[in-house]
Amino acid sequence: MEYVAVLLPSIVVGLIFWFAMKSIFNADKSERQAEARAQAEADARTVKPSDGPDTAPDK
């Protein structure tokens, strides 16, 4: 029983740390996905000059 009393605080702190890191990494993953979606939408809306029709006047 002494071993449990000695090891239990370390195990609990380790579990708390693991859950905290897991939630941080999941939040970061979600944020990166949202940023990628927003960037893709912005890129889709932007018309590049080389992609459009040639409107330069002829000489």
C-alpha positions as a Markdown table, in Angstrom:
| # | Residue | x | y | z |
|---|---|---|---|---|
| 1 | Met | 0.0 | 0.0 | 0.0 |
| 2 | Glu | 2.9 | 2.3 | 0.5 |
| 3 | Tyr | 3.9 | 2.0 | -3.1 |
| 4 | Val | 0.5 | 3.2 | -4.2 |
| 5 | Ala | 0.7 | 6.2 | -1.9 |
| 6 | Val | 4.1 | 7.1 | -3.3 |
| 7 | Leu | 3.3 | 6.5 | -7.0 |
| 8 | Leu | -0.3 | 7.8 | -7.1 |
| 9 | Pro | 0.6 | 11.6 | -7.2 |
| 10 | Ser | 3.0 | 11.1 | -10.0 |
| 11 | Ile | 0.6 | 9.1 | -12.0 |
| 12 | Val | -2.2 | 11.7 | -11.5 |
| 13 | Val | 0.1 | 14.5 | -12.5 |
| 14 | Gly | 1.2 | 12.5 | -15.6 |
| 15 | Leu | -2.4 | 11.9 | -16.6 |
| 16 | Ile | -3.3 | 15.6 | -16.2 |
| 17 | Phe | -0.3 | 16.5 | -18.3 |
| 18 | Trp | -1.2 | 13.9 | -21.0 |
| 19 | Phe | -4.8 | 15.2 | -21.2 |
| 20 | Ala | -3.6 | 18.8 | -21.4 |
| 21 | Met | -1.2 | 18.1 | -24.2 |
| 22 | Lys | -3.8 | 16.0 | -26.0 |
| 23 | Ser | -6.2 | 18.9 | -25.9 |
| 24 | Ile | -3.6 | 21.4 | -27.0 |
| 25 | Phe | -2.6 | 19.3 | -30.0 |
| 26 | Asn | -6.2 | 18.7 | -31.0 |
| 27 | Ala | -6.9 | 22.4 | -30.9 |
| 28 | Asp | -3.8 | 23.1 | -33.0 |
| 29 | Lys | -4.9 | 20.5 | -35.5 |
| 30 | Ser | -8.3 | 22.0 | -35.8 |
| 31 | Glu | -6.9 | 25.5 | -36.1 |
| 32 | Arg | -4.5 | 24.4 | -38.9 |
| 33 | Gln | -7.4 | 22.8 | -40.8 |
| 34 | Ala | -9.6 | 25.9 | -40.4 |
| 35 | Glu | -6.7 | 28.1 | -41.6 |
| 36 | Ala | -6.1 | 25.8 | -44.6 |
| 37 | Arg | -9.8 | 26.0 | -45.5 |
| 38 | Ala | -9.8 | 29.8 | -45.3 |
| 39 | Gln | -6.6 | 30.0 | -47.4 |
| 40 | Ala | -8.1 | 27.7 | -50.0 |
| 41 | Glu | -11.2 | 29.8 | -50.2 |
| 42 | Ala | -9.2 | 33.0 | -50.5 |
| 43 | Asp | -7.1 | 31.5 | -53.2 |
| 44 | Ala | -10.2 | 30.4 | -55.1 |
| 45 | Arg | -11.6 | 33.9 | -55.0 |
| 46 | Thr | -8.4 | 35.5 | -56.2 |
| 47 | Val | -8.0 | 35.7 | -60.0 |
| 48 | Lys | -4.4 | 35.7 | -61.0 |
| 49 | Pro | -3.5 | 38.0 | -64.0 |
| 50 | Ser | -2.0 | 35.1 | -65.9 |
| 51 | Asp | -5.2 | 33.0 | -65.5 |
| 52 | Gly | -7.5 | 35.6 | -67.0 |
| 53 | Pro | -8.1 | 36.5 | -70.6 |
| 54 | Asp | -5.5 | 38.6 | -72.3 |
| 55 | Thr | -6.8 | 42.2 | -72.3 |
| 56 | Ala | -3.6 | 44.0 | -73.3 |
| 57 | Pro | -4.1 | 46.3 | -76.3 |
| 58 | Asp | -2.5 | 45.1 | -79.5 |
| 59 | Lys | 0.1 | 47.3 | -81.2 |
